[in-house]
Amino acid sequence: MVKIRLTDRAFDPWQEIARHQSGQPALAGKFGATAVFVGTLRDFNQGDAVQAMTLEHYAPMTQKYLERVAQEAQGRWPVEDVLLIHRYGELRPNDPIVCVAVWAAHRDSAFDACRYLIDELKTRAPFWKQELTPQGRRWVTPEAGEP
């Protein structure tokens, strides 16, 4: 199973994970590992203070891409379930941006699939990021920031 949600609202990653897991009775007993990555907005980037960031996307294209990447992960590793939540819109430092959770029978599969998903999101997902710094607004590209 895969659940993907794009949202412009703040979310608590840990509540989302607990809610998702408890809402999947068929998952009970099928996993021995849950790997989780939560990405939050830092208050710095490229040596400058970051006051806010705006994430833009084209919903149909982004949803389709995320579904494809999640299916690829499930095809590469024996994964029982995937939860992927990604924010868009205006974010402030310390706001969660992304939550990736992967349930699998064994930890190696859970870790590997989770890492694959977040690496794909960070480098290739169709999101456009604009930071607000004391010097003004600037667009962020994967080449300019960290991978």
N, C-alpha and C positions, 0 to 999 in steps of 0.2 A: 504494500500500500504506500502511496505517496500523497502527502498533503502539502500544497504550496499556497502561500497567502502573501499577497502584496497589500500593504496597508499604509495609509497616511496618518495613522494614529499610533500613539505610544503603546508599547506592550511590555509585559513582564515576561521575559523568556522562560523563567522557571515555572511560572504558573501555566504558561502555554504548553510546556513539555509535560507537566503533570496532568493537565486537562486532556491532552492528546493521548497520552498513554492510558489513562483511566477510561477513555472513550473507545478503546480498542480491545474488547474482551477476547477476540480471537488471537491477539498478540500474547496473551498471558501464557507463560511457560515456554514460549518459543525463542526467547532471547536471553543471553547471558551477559550482554554488554550493551551499553548505551553511550555513544560518543557524542559530545556536545561542543559546539563552537558558538560563542556569543561575541559578536563584534560591536563595539561601542564607539561613538564619536570622540576622538581625542581633542584636546584643546590646543594642539600644535600640529604642524605639518611643514615640511621643507624649511625648518628653521623659523617659522612665523607662528604667532598666536592665531588660533582659529576660534572665532566667536560663534559661528554657525555654519551649517552646510545645507544646501538645497540639492536634493536628489530628484532628477527628472527621469521619466521613462515613457515609452509607448506601450501601454498595458498589454495589448494582444501579442506583440512581439516578445516582450519580456516574459510573459506567462508561458508562451510556447517554448522559449529557450530554456527556462527553468525546468519545465516538464521533461524536455529532451535530456538535459544533463542529469536529472534525477533518475530517469530510465537507464541512462548509460551507467550510472553508479550501480544500479540494481543488476545490470547485466554483467558487470565486472566483478562484483563481490556478492557473496550470499547474504543479502540484506533483507531483513524482515519488514522494516518500515522506515520511512523518511519523513521528517517534518522540516519544512523550510519556510521561514517567515522573513520578509524583507520590507523595510520601511522605504518610503519615498516622501517627498515634500520637505518641509523645513525641520531641521534637527539642531539640537544644541549639544554642547559637550556633555558627555556621560549618558546621552540617550542611546539605548540599544538600536543598532541599525539592522543587524541580521542575526538570526538564530538558525543554526543547522543542527538537527538531532538525527542520529542514525541508530537504529536498533538492529542487532545481529546476534547470532548464536555465540560468536567469539569476538574478542576484543580487536584482533588484528583487522578483521573485516570491517568492524565498526569504525576504527580509527582511520583506516585507509579510505573508506568511502567518504567519511566526513571531511578529511583533508582534501580529497579530490573535489568535492562539492564546493568548499569554500575557496579553493584555489581557482576553480572555474568562475565562480561568482566575482571574485576580486579582479580577475584579469580579462574576462570576456563577456560578462553579462552586460546587456544593453541598458546601462544606467549612465546618466550624465550628471557629473558632480560639480557644483560650484560652491567654493568656500568664501566665507566672509572673514576677512582679516582686517587689522587696523589700517592696512594700506588700500583696502577696497575689496571688490569681488574678483575672483579668478577661477577659471575652469581648471579642473584637475584631470590629468590623463594618467593611465597606468604607467607610462614611461616617467612621468614627473614624480609620482609618489612611490611608495614601496609596493612591491608586487603583492 
